[in-house]
Amino acid sequence: LETLREDIDDGPGILVARAVAAGWRVVGDETVLKRPEAWQQELVLALARHRVELAAIEAVVDLGRVTFASRSPIVRRGVVSRLDAAILQARRLRCRHLLVVPGLLPVGEPVSGIGPRVTALMDECRARAGNAGMRIVVERIERRSDQVGVALQES
């Protein structure tokens, strides 16, 4: 949506209307979750009015840490908790795709032990998203080479 901004005061209603005029049926805004609640609500109304879908929101971001590959039940519960919160936000924002960055590889741990943990947690995330009618999209951060293997696949 930001590429359609002509004036600093252009709100989501104007931006979505420009997107529709340009023939877009799906729009994206990477900053939507950082916007004020009133802005998000205006976006929801504009999306509904024009029958446009929001492409994706960030569901689980690695924050530069080991997340999906972690042995810690606390870290793994945190992943699921962030996903559940994102599902609620995505539903409100008329969004069916959730971006997931699965995190980094643990230093010094054999890859053979990491794969099953990553797969199990990703499967749980996919199931939760699927139950909500949503889909997980795995996002790879290009500048990182120490991400878990699932980051190279889209689910």
C-alpha positions as a printed NumPy array, in Angstrom:
array([[  0.   ,   0.   ,   0.   ],
       [  2.828,   2.405,   0.772],
       [  3.799,   2.531,  -2.904],
       [  0.41 ,   4.143,  -3.575],
       [  0.864,   6.916,  -1.024],
       [  0.913,  10.374,  -2.624],
       [  0.556,  12.419,   0.541],
       [  1.601,  11.809,   4.131],
       [ -2.042,  12.158,   5.202],
       [ -3.339,   9.437,   2.847],
       [ -5.171,   6.948,   5.039],
       [ -5.962,   3.314,   4.349],
       [ -9.29 ,   4.153,   2.69 ],
       [ -7.551,   6.256,   0.057],
       [ -4.727,   3.747,  -0.399],
       [ -7.099,   0.791,  -0.841],
       [ -9.229,   2.812,  -3.298],
       [ -6.091,   3.524,  -5.344],
       [ -5.186,  -0.166,  -5.248],
       [ -8.629,  -1.106,  -6.574],
       [ -8.379,   1.561,  -9.29 ],
       [ -5.056,  -0.017, -10.286],
       [ -6.747,  -3.428, -10.537],
       [ -5.357,  -4.975,  -7.36 ],
       [ -7.433,  -7.624,  -5.544],
       [ -4.819,  -8.31 ,  -2.879],
       [ -2.841,  -5.615,  -1.059],
       [  0.12 ,  -5.734,   1.272],
       [  1.279,  -3.549,   4.135],
       [  4.244,  -4.759,   6.16 ],
       [  3.621,  -2.16 ,   8.852],
       [ -0.058,  -2.868,   9.515],
       [  0.474,  -4.392,  12.966],
       [  2.575,  -1.411,  14.062],
       [ -0.157,   1.053,  13.092],
       [ -2.604,   2.595,  15.583],
       [ -5.842,   0.701,  16.212],
       [ -7.895,   3.408,  14.457],
       [ -5.749,   3.065,  11.327],
       [ -6.157,  -0.716,  11.374],
       [ -9.923,  -0.378,  11.778],
       [-10.099,   2.033,   8.835],
       [ -8.109,  -0.501,   6.802],
       [-10.543,  -3.286,   7.743],
       [-13.491,  -1.169,   6.596],
       [-11.764,  -0.212,   3.334],
       [-10.839,  -3.834,   2.594],
       [-14.432,  -4.946,   3.204],
       [-15.944,  -2.086,   1.198],
       [-13.775,  -2.852,  -1.842],
       [-13.718,  -6.647,  -1.323],
       [ -9.95 ,  -6.683,  -1.258],
       [ -7.781,  -9.056,   0.75 ],
       [ -4.71 ,  -8.205,   2.811],
       [ -1.864, -10.396,   1.532],
       [ -0.222, -11.452,   4.788],
       [  0.72 , -10.386,   8.281],
       [  3.717, -11.42 ,  10.347],
       [  2.763, -14.25 ,  12.651],
       [  5.987, -15.575,  14.138],
       [  9.169, -13.616,  13.668],
       [ 12.45 , -15.074,  14.871],
       [ 13.719, -11.801,  16.357],
       [ 17.242, -13.026,  15.541],
       [ 16.93 , -15.975,  17.926],
       [ 16.592, -19.731,  17.956],
       [ 12.833, -20.368,  17.959],
       [ 11.534, -23.35 ,  15.98 ],
       [ 14.735, -25.326,  16.6  ],
       [ 14.782, -24.589,  20.325],
       [ 14.658, -27.356,  22.924],
       [ 13.046, -24.991,  25.426],
       [  9.33 , -25.619,  26.014],
       [  8.988, -21.959,  27.003],
       [ 10.386, -20.729,  23.681],
       [  8.249, -23.211,  21.74 ],
       [  5.095, -22.166,  23.647],
       [  6.001, -18.568,  22.826],
       [  5.968, -19.429,  19.111],
       [  2.491, -20.949,  19.417],
       [  1.273, -18.026,  21.508],
       [  2.476, -15.479,  18.928],
       [  0.849, -17.527,  16.172],
       [ -2.482, -17.659,  18.027],
       [ -2.407, -13.883,  18.54 ],
       [ -1.594, -13.363,  14.86 ],
       [ -4.507, -15.6  ,  13.821],
       [ -6.876, -13.345,  15.76 ],
       [ -5.351, -10.237,  14.189],
       [ -5.392, -11.775,  10.714],
       [ -9.053, -12.689,  11.032],
       [ -9.887,  -9.12 ,  12.017],
       [ -7.832,  -7.759,   9.1  ],
       [ -9.394, -10.08 ,   6.476],
       [ -6.063, -11.82 ,   5.956],
       [ -5.559, -15.524,   5.276],
       [ -1.772, -15.772,   5.076],
       [  0.593, -15.704,   8.037],
       [  4.304, -15.028,   7.551],
       [  6.617, -17.136,   9.677],
       [ 10.369, -16.742,  10.093],
       [ 11.4  , -19.999,  11.795],
       [ 14.535, -18.704,  13.454],
       [ 18.157, -19.64 ,  13.666],
       [ 20.059, -22.879,  14.078],
       [ 21.283, -23.588,  17.613],
       [ 25.063, -23.273,  17.754],
       [ 26.929, -26.545,  18.114],
       [ 23.918, -28.838,  17.944],
       [ 23.804, -31.625,  15.327],
       [ 21.344, -30.889,  12.518],
       [ 19.893, -34.405,  12.863],
       [ 18.362, -33.471,  16.211],
       [ 17.001, -30.152,  15.02 ],
       [ 14.893, -31.319,  12.07 ],
       [ 12.255, -33.256,  14.016],
       [ 11.71 , -30.376,  16.479],
       [ 11.345, -27.846,  13.676],
       [  8.997, -30.103,  11.719],
       [  6.816, -30.84 ,  14.747],
       [  6.409, -27.174,  15.655],
       [  5.823, -26.14 ,  12.035],
       [  3.186, -28.879,  11.711],
       [  1.45 , -27.559,  14.828],
       [  1.505, -24.029,  13.411],
       [  0.143, -25.233,  10.059],
       [ -2.656, -27.134,  11.806],
       [ -3.646, -24.131,  13.938],
       [ -3.604, -21.841,  10.91 ],
       [ -5.515, -24.399,   8.841],
       [ -8.207, -24.708,  11.504],
       [ -8.672, -20.936,  11.212],
       [ -8.864, -21.114,   7.402],
       [ -5.399, -19.617,   7.035],
       [ -2.119, -20.638,   5.508],
       [  1.464, -20.378,   6.743],
       [  4.006, -18.769,   4.428],
       [  7.605, -19.368,   5.464],
       [  9.73 , -16.283,   4.947],
       [ 13.474, -16.526,   4.478],
       [ 15.684, -13.629,   5.444],
       [ 18.125, -13.333,   2.562],
       [ 21.008, -11.908,   4.575],
       [ 21.094, -14.869,   6.985],
       [ 22.745, -18.211,   6.288],
       [ 22.204, -19.689,   9.755],
       [ 18.443, -20.24 ,   9.555],
       [ 16.743, -23.569,  10.087],
       [ 16.151, -25.587,   6.914],
       [ 12.398, -25.137,   6.828],
       [ 12.995, -21.466,   6.049],
       [ 13.894, -22.541,   2.539],
       [ 10.461, -24.076,   1.923],
       [  7.012, -22.577,   1.622],
       [  4.244, -24.474,   3.328]])
